[in-house]
Amino acid sequence: MDKIRDNLIANIDLSPIEAEIFLYLIINGKTSQATIANKVNLSLEKTAELLNDLIEKGMILEISEEYETFHPKFSITNAYRKYCQRIGIAFKKNVQIDNLASVVEKIYESARTK
């Protein structure tokens, strides 16, 4: 899981804690802000800030005061597209991003079929 977290940090410019929250939601599905804050040991305010950052990056959404990811391929590709816009490079197919999305998708699917 550390390698996946490191790839999220390196390839789509997530902070370590944003990557941790994203992976937590991939594994656990819809979760309240309070539960996320407790799991990552942060204040509710800081957690809200990080969740909003992930929403802005196109990786998660809020539904009825709970947060969840989009499908991993969409979340990661969308975050990469927004990252490309932020740094001013052309958005195009990226094998590393596609591979990362596939690995995270397997975790997502496995967590949903338990």
Stockholm file with secondary structure:
# STOCKHOLM 1.0

chainA/1-114         MDKIRDNLIANIDLSPIEAEIFLYLIINGKTSQATIANKVNLSLEKTAELLNDLIEKGMILEISEEYETFHPKFSITNAYRKYCQRIGIAFKKNVQIDNLASVVEKIYESARTK
#=GR chainA/1-114 SS CHHHHHHHHHHHCCCHHHHHHHHHHHHHCSEEHHHHHHHHTCCHHHHHHHHHHHHHTTSEEEETTEEEECCHHHHHHHHHHHHHHHHTCCCCCCHHHHHHHHHHHHHHHHHHTC
#=GC SS_cons         CHHHHHHHHHHHCCCHHHHHHHHHHHHHCSEEHHHHHHHHTCCHHHHHHHHHHHHHTTSEEEETTEEEECCHHHHHHHHHHHHHHHHTCCCCCCHHHHHHHHHHHHHHHHHHTC
//
